[in-house]
Amino acid sequence: MKTIVIGGGPAGCAAAYTLGKKGHEVVLFEAADVVGGRTKQLHRDGFNLGTGALFLMGGIYPRTFALLKELGKDRKVVPWAGASELQDNDDSRYRVSFVNLASYLTIPKLTLGDRLKVITAGIKLLLSKQASNAFDSRELAKYDTKEDLESWSRRNLGDRAHEYIVRPLMDFLYAVPASWLSLPFPLSIIKQANKMALSVPPEGVGQVSQWLIDGAKNTTVHVSTPVEKVEKRGNKYAVLAGGKWHDADGLVMATESFVAAKLMNDFISEPVRATLMETPYTEYAHVQIGWAKNPWPTYPVDIVMPVGFGEERNIGAMVLQSRRHPNAVPPGGEAVGVYFNTPPLVNMTDEDIKREALEGAIKAFGKAPEPIFVHLFRYDKGLTIAKPGHYERLEAIYDKMPPKVFLAGDYFSQAGVEAAVFSGERAALRLDQTLN
Ligand SMILES: Cc1cc2nc3c(=O)[nH]c(=O)nc-3n(C[C@H](O)[C@H](O)[C@H](O)COP(=O)(O)OP(=O)(O)OC[C@H]3O[C@@H](n4cnc5c(N)ncnc54)[C@H](O)[C@@H]3O)c2cc1C
């Protein structure tokens, strides 16, 4: 059958790959000049910079790694230890491993009582039932108690552990206060923390989408070809892209949710349209700063995360890019990715963000000469955020879609490559079922 996938981020690429595997003819339209969406790489002055996503998370990303294994690429990814340092207000530094939650118990700011509380909460969590798949919105919906992560964390771990463990992790991963996040996703992830490992494809996270498309059978990809309109014509669909109408027996809509709502405006119900339009995306910004000669070749960790009890902070994390994947920087060079928290962005100009990023990098890693570039990536819709009630709302519309149209995108779960891949594969499998 003839299928069209709209959007070439990891969700659309996983959908195209899966539909092709099932024997369908696939045409994928991507608005940008390459596939990858918010995991795209930017090549500049010999640097290969992530415009968005930084890493994959090992066993926590089961469908991503299952597809990479089918493609023979799972062993091509480069493990990254993610050695980290928390930088306190008074510049004290605490060494932790980003992926080893137990390492946070060594932070001297935590009292014995704090540590006992964290250990007790950890044991209770391990014994509790949580979503076994943190990226399946149907499962997550079942565990949504409507409590937010911050209130859970302060109640179960205490204020100091919240400030020194939960806040820095969430600032880096989601750039929003934990009070904006619902519980089922983080609790499911913490319960599986033993499977957590960081890795990056040699050309950056954007390579995941490229690998999926390179391995996709029966698939034609049109980049720089935004879809302008979609019409339902009897039992089929027609898609206007590149100045031509293209027919399809079924569709996977793998754009951001609000784009899907606009494209399908004429043939979806009002509740579906409203849910897609209202799915929250937060503003997001990060800055990549490059040096031809690495100012800190021997710095002992790869990630610095500012912390401080009760302090408001603009920056969530600073990451040495040369440590992340082998081709990130030219020989001898270095780049720092500075990742901002969302709430302060509303009052910051582009120049404020760039200036603060450079000051932050120097404060974190030490003196440096003038960089060769300071590049700001500012998204007005950067990351999807699952607030309490999110999964139930999204699941409710999944089955209210017009026949043979399935939605995919990281917004079904919590932002992340696995969320996108899981949703893309699910949409393709459901479409395959209805077409057969
Ligand atoms: C700064 C940042 C850091 C991140 N870090 C990580 C990380 O370390 N690890 C991780 O797992 N995730 C990370 N993420 C999240 C990850 O990038 C996203 O979850 C993932 O890209 C979502 O994939 P998607 O396919 O659902 O959507 P997208 O990647 O947004 O892809 C949607 C695609 O649809 C295309 N499109 C839109 N409109 C049209 C149209 N009309 N016609 C055709 N195409 C269209 C867009 O151009 C885009 O390519 C990060 C994101 C950001 C922004």
The ligand as an ORCA input file, in Angstrom:
! r2SCAN-3c Opt
* xyz 0 1
  C      18.322     21.282     22.975
  C      17.721     19.905     22.990
  C      18.401     18.876     23.621
  C      17.866     17.590     23.602
  N      18.582     16.574     24.169
  C      18.149     15.303     24.037
  C      18.965     14.208     24.446
  O      20.091     14.392     24.908
  N      18.490     12.956     24.289
  C      17.267     12.712     23.751
  O      16.868     11.534     23.635
  N      16.475     13.730     23.314
  C      16.893     15.001     23.444
  N      16.130     16.036     22.963
  C      14.781     15.739     22.462
  C      14.776     15.149     21.052
  O      15.527     15.958     20.188
  C      13.323     15.089     20.583
  O      12.587     14.345     21.537
  C      13.178     14.406     19.234
  O      13.888     15.092     18.236
  C      11.709     14.386     18.852
  O      11.568     13.733     17.626
  P      10.261     13.917     16.749
  O      10.486     13.156     15.505
  O       9.075     13.609     17.586
  O      10.162     15.483     16.461
  P      11.204     16.447     15.719
  O      12.580     16.004     15.977
  O      10.803     17.822     16.098
  O      10.874     16.203     14.178
  C       9.719     16.741     13.569
  C      10.079     16.986     12.109
  O       8.912     17.391     11.388
  C       9.348     18.318     10.414
  N       8.192     19.102      9.935
  C       7.494     20.050     10.611
  N       6.522     20.550      9.816
  C       6.603     19.896      8.634
  C       5.865     19.969      7.424
  N       4.832     20.807      7.261
  N       6.222     19.153      6.399
  C       7.259     18.289      6.523
  N       8.002     18.200      7.653
  C       7.672     18.987      8.694
  C      10.358     19.171     11.147
  O      11.196     19.891     10.248
  C      11.107     18.093     11.931
  O      12.212     17.589     11.213
  C      16.628     17.337     22.968
  C      15.942     18.382     22.330
  C      16.470     19.655     22.344
  C      15.721     20.746     21.644
*
